Each structure stands twice: as C-alpha cells, then as structure tokens.
Amino acid sequence: MVREKYWKMPDNVASNSPHEGADIAVVGAGIIGVACALQLARQGLRVVVIDQQEPGQGASFGNAGHLATEQVFPIADVSILKRLPAMLMDPMGPLRLDWKYMPRALPWFTRLLLNLRPEPYQRTVAGIRALNESSLAAWYRLLEGMDCPGLMKEDGSLLVYERPESRQALEALQTRMRQQQVPVDFWQAGAVRETAPQLSEQIQGGLFFPATGHFIDPYRVVCELVKAAKTCGVQFLKRQVMGGQLNDAGVSLVTDQGRVTARRVLIACGAHSAKLTAALTGKKVPLDTERGYHLMLPHEHGRLPFAVTSLERKFIMTPMAEGLRLAGTVEFAGLEAPPSMERAWQLHRLSKGLFSRDLSAEGATPWMGFRPSLPDSLPIIDRVCHGKVLLAFGHQHLGLTQAAVTAELIAQLAAPTTSGSPHELPALQPYRLDRF
C-alpha cells in the first residue's frame, strides 16, 4: 500500500534512483498494477512498479478467488435505505456501516443513491457487463505462455437457496440476468446434490453460472504475473510513494528512498489511489473502501467442486489449493480503523447448516483487505494530463475478475498508435475520470 498522506514534491528534491527514465512508473503492485505492468512490458515499454509492500500483499492476497463475470449489477440497490438501521446497529451483518465513520461516508452514500436512479443505474450495469464479458478471454491471453497449469478453473459457480420462499427472488434474479445476456441455468435440489454432494439436503436449488470460474490461489496469480513481468524487464521497487509532480519530461514521484522519474505514471494502488490522483491531476475522486474479510480453512479440501454462494447467508465459499476460503461481507469503516476479525470468524458460523457435516475451523486464519469502491460501482480507466497520467483503480469487488481486461485497456491507452484523446475510444467512455 502507499502512504495515505501526499504532498506536492519540492522542485529541489534530489534523485538517488537508478530507475530514471522509465516509460511508465506503475504505482501499486496488486493484481491490477502487476497485470498492467506485464501487458505494458509486452508492448516493449520500460516499466517500473512501486509499492511499499511486496507484490500482492494487499487486497489481492485475500480475495475470494471468484472470477465473477455474472455479477453485472451494483452491490447496492434501493433497498439499502431500508437496511441502513441494521447496517449501523449490527456489527456482524453482511453489509455494515461503522456509525463512527458515517459522517465521512455520507457524501459517498449520497452519490451511490443518486446513481441508483434508472438512467445512471443502467449505465453502470452496461459498464460492468462490458468489462465482465471480456474478462475470461483476457485472462487466457494474459496467462498465455506462463507455466501455471490448473491455476485458473473455468468450471462455473453456483448460487444456492435454502428457504422455499426465496425461490421467487431467485427466479426474478435469473430473469434479470438473462436480460443482460448472462449465461445462467436454474438447478433443482437434485442437480445441486449430484454435483456438490457434501452440501446439506436443506438446499432447495440454485442458479448455476457456467461462464464463471475461479483461481485456486489468488496470491500465486500475482506471483506468476510478477515472474513473467520480470522476464520482460519490469523492475519492482519496494518503496512508499509520498508525492509527485508533473513536468515537461513526464512525472517525478517522491518516495521514501528518493525520486523516481518516468515519462508517464499509472496510478493503480487500489483504495489508496485518491490522494495521488488529486496531487497529480487536481481531481478529487470519491473513492472509498469496502472492507472485505475472509476465513481460510486449511483442513477443508474437496468439499466443493467450484465456488458456491449462499443467497440468504450472503457469503461465498471457494475451493483453493490451501483449503476452503469463506469470503464476503462488506464493511464501510475507512482505511484507518483496525480490522474487526470477528467478522471473519462470523463466516464460519454462517456456514453451519450448509453442509451435511459442519466445516472444520481448526488452524483457520482470518484476513481483512480494502476493496476500492466508487459510488457508481465502475472503475476509473483513463488517460489524462496530456497522456502523462494513466488511471486504473476503483474495481470494488471485481478487481480479480477485471484485472486482465483492464490491463489490455491500459495498454491500448499507452500504445504509441493511440492518438489524441481517450475520448476517441468509445469503449472507455463509462470509466473516464471526468464523470466525477
């Protein structure tokens, strides 16, 4: 992660970096930044990646691993107004707003509610869908030539329901998804038990999404991309980025170990992107963070054939190389508040009754990370400041899903053949910085 407090770089800061003159400095070594770095290097650009942590140690380390191409709708809908009291009062609820953080979150939530009006809502759905529809194919292209067989599983995912009265809501969701051309099949209880026999008999059925998948180790995905990027000449610097300034030659970034200069910069540091964006572009971005939790169960191999989500319990279970990962919940409490790991352990309690035999929590490890979220649920993917600043952040809970296609779009923006303004690229219209 990068330091949260930025300042304008003094003109007289000395440089002690041997990394002068890179074509692009990528700030952020999560899945988005590393994927972009690799794609840019494959185009022949000289790339340096800067992050205060080792690659993949932020939100990319602990995501659910689900390639969620089916999730074309924003995480919130108009029912959020009715749920607000519960969000404030229930510390273990699936969607929580820390009451102490509410004054800071209120402007963001106001924007979110305005984006739930019909016209902006449909723009959001179209924007998410456009990225998701291209995401799996982009992942295959990004991983091409890399020696990591079996890391990516395109075997679908399942949304199950337990209460008979939930069937109507599930069928309504199926109709909405089909209207958006999302491949989806309704499974009766028998089909669920045949495919996932360890699930409880109280499962009534579910929706199966054949055009989805998962990674068996999200952190290893980042590591494999880093290895491929280094082979292409990408340099990785473990430094804090504390400020920056544009100049005639490009950009100068102040780090805790001196200055790094490049012709261009790509800001891809997730939930920490807003202040550096403001420092370099003068644009204040309404970026907040959905704090997500997971609980890794190392003794639970073979329970599920693919990712399974509970409609009523609102969390996901993904089979991974190291066990079964329970993930989910959304918490709005900002970047400064300490994690509430009890929310991670709550995921194990939520799993009780979903299997014929309860999951073992022996040796389980909890985790919390920051999902970068904008109030219209779309990322910023853009080129500004006469091409000197590229932007790729705000992917909320779809960062893993959309990383490879985002890398291709950033590479398109960075290509020498891309003339004039990014406004000439119609595919990028929904993701431009100037929508805020």
Buried (B, 14 or more C-beta within 10 A) or exposed (E): BBBEEBEEBEEEEEEEBEBEEBBBBBBBBBBBBBBBBBBBBBBEBBBBBBBBBBBBBBBBBBBBBBBBBBBBBBBBEEEBEEBBEEBBEEEBBBBBBBEEBBEBBEEBBEBBBEBBEEEBBEBBBEBBBBBBBBBBEBBEBBBEEBEBEEBBBBEBBBBBBBEEEBBEEBEEBBEBBEEBEBBBEEBEBEBBBEBBEBBBEEBBBBBBBEBBBBBBBBBBBBBBBBEBBBEBEBBBBBBBBBBBBBEEEBBBBBBEEBBBBBBBBBBBBBBBBBBBBBBBBEBEBBBBBBBBBBBBBBEBEEBBBBBBBBBBBBBBBBBBEBBBBBBBBBBBBBEEEEBBBEBBBBBBEBBEBBBEEEBBBEEBBBBBBBBBBBBBBBBBBBBBBEBBBBBBBBBBBBBBBBBBBBBBBBBBBBEEEBEEEBEEBEBBEBBBBEBB
